[in-house]
Amino acid sequence: MTQIQSQVKRTEELRQLLQQASYAYYVLDAPIMEDAVYDQLYRELQQLEIQYPELTTPDSPTQRVGERPATQFTSVRHNIPLYSLENAFNISELQAWEQRWRRQV
């Protein structure tokens, strides 16, 4: 198997895993993997698609926004805004997030 064939296979595996996890989380309300694992796999797929742009497809999890939420969920308005860490995986990413956050508030 050539390197590109290996990357094609891994990209397809990642897409399938991420799509299954997203569906289970958002639609079924039954997560099948930890958020950190999902984020790592998502980041791996992003890197592969950057390195091999020809592997990017319109249905890739990197090209769309999640699933429709399950109908049993109700909207909740928070008195204090909830802020995402935007997938900060190390101290430098966390520090960069903090700087962006401080500029916003």
C-alpha positions in Angstrom: 0.0 0.0 0.0 1.4 3.4 -1.0 1.5 6.3 1.4 -1.3 8.1 -0.4 -3.4 4.9 -0.4 -2.8 4.7 3.4 -3.8 8.3 3.8 -7.0 7.8 1.8 -7.9 4.8 3.9 -7.2 6.7 7.2 -9.2 9.7 6.0 -12.2 7.5 5.2 -11.9 5.8 8.6 -11.7 9.1 10.4 -14.8 10.4 8.6 -16.8 7.4 9.4 -15.8 7.4 13.1 -16.5 11.1 13.4 -19.9 10.9 11.7 -21.0 8.0 13.9 -19.8 9.8 17.0 -21.6 13.0 16.0 -24.8 11.2 15.2 -24.7 9.3 18.5 -24.0 12.5 20.5 -26.4 15.0 18.8 -29.2 12.8 17.6 -29.3 9.8 19.9 -28.0 11.7 23.0 -25.8 8.6 23.6 -22.1 9.5 23.2 -19.9 6.7 22.0 -16.5 8.4 22.7 -15.0 11.0 25.0 -15.0 14.6 23.7 -11.2 14.6 23.9 -10.9 11.6 21.7 -13.4 13.1 19.2 -11.3 16.3 19.1 -8.1 14.4 18.5 -9.6 12.4 15.6 -11.1 15.6 14.2 -7.8 17.4 14.4 -6.1 14.4 12.7 -8.6 14.5 9.9 -8.1 18.3 9.5 -4.3 17.8 9.2 -4.7 15.1 6.6 -7.1 17.3 4.5 -4.6 20.2 4.7 -1.8 17.9 3.7 -3.8 16.2 1.0 -6.5 18.7 -0.2 -7.7 16.3 -2.8 -9.0 14.1 0.0 -11.4 16.7 1.3 -15.0 15.9 0.5 -18.2 18.0 1.0 -19.6 15.6 3.5 -16.4 15.6 5.7 -17.0 16.5 9.3 -14.5 19.3 8.8 -16.7 20.9 6.1 -20.1 20.9 7.9 -21.6 21.8 11.2 -22.7 18.8 13.3 -26.1 17.0 13.3 -29.6 18.2 14.0 -30.1 18.1 17.8 -32.5 15.5 19.2 -36.1 16.7 19.5 -36.2 16.0 23.2 -33.7 18.8 23.9 -35.1 22.2 25.0 -33.4 25.5 24.5 -31.9 27.0 27.6 -30.9 30.7 28.0 -27.9 31.0 30.3 -27.5 34.1 32.5 -23.8 33.9 32.2 -22.4 33.1 28.7 -20.7 29.7 28.3 -17.4 29.9 26.5 -15.8 27.1 24.6 -12.1 26.3 24.9 -12.0 25.8 21.2 -10.1 22.5 21.5 -7.1 23.8 23.4 -4.9 20.7 23.8 -1.8 22.3 25.3 -0.7 25.2 27.4 0.2 27.5 24.4 -3.2 26.9 22.8 -4.9 27.6 26.2 -2.9 30.8 26.6 -3.8 31.9 23.1 -7.5 31.2 23.8 -7.3 33.1 27.0 -5.9 36.2 25.2 -8.7 36.0 22.6 -11.3 35.6 25.4 -9.9 38.6 27.3 -10.2 40.8 24.2 -13.8 39.9 23.8 -15.0 40.5 27.4 
